[in-house]
Amino acid sequence: MTLTTEQLAKYMDHTNLKADATEASIKQTCDEAAKFNTASVCVNSYWIPFVAEQLKGTTVNPIAVVGFPLGAMATASEVFEAEKAIEDGAEEIDMVINVGELKSGNDDVVEADIKALATAVHAKDKLLKVILETCLLTKEEIVRGCQLSEKAGADFVKTSTGFSTAGAKLEDVKLMRETVGDRLGVKASGGIHSREEALAMIAAGASRLGVSATVAILTGDAASAKAGY
């Protein structure tokens, strides 16, 4: 697959979710995203007002994660976090699926949780992505997570938080794309550190990439790529 640097940048959610992220580092993330015209900047919801202000006048969208990184948050709390983030300027919401309930086979609970978020987010005409945390799931659970996300009205399914035991894997991205077809977006996130890895994820079916090594990937500066999200 061949993409120009400009085309590749529009696949990227430029990400800074570190617990020790400072205002200065968040500003740097926003400046980099604006420079390369990425799809978005993805941050914890606390930073959304600042990010929205930094990105004014650009086509880069602010994204907030909610229920992050474990997904074990009360649904009402997730909904509140999502609605507050949207009020503060978020254009997209990336929620974490309730991994424990998915693994327990409590599909009705999982679907209801996602549906509540989808309803709240879509009421504001924004997008919802569901993070499956694929490294903790079997292949069957990945498929079921995708199916429940689609049934509940999500717009994307996403591989990983980048905070668990592993990030995106090609075989999981392929499986997710096969499951949702062209009906939902697929976001590969976590552990993507080179242009080759990014292009491979897109070839496998990813329509969005969650990366913190955006600058290294787009400039080819492997020395500046750092492990992380």
Disulfide bonds with the S-S distance in Angstrom:
none
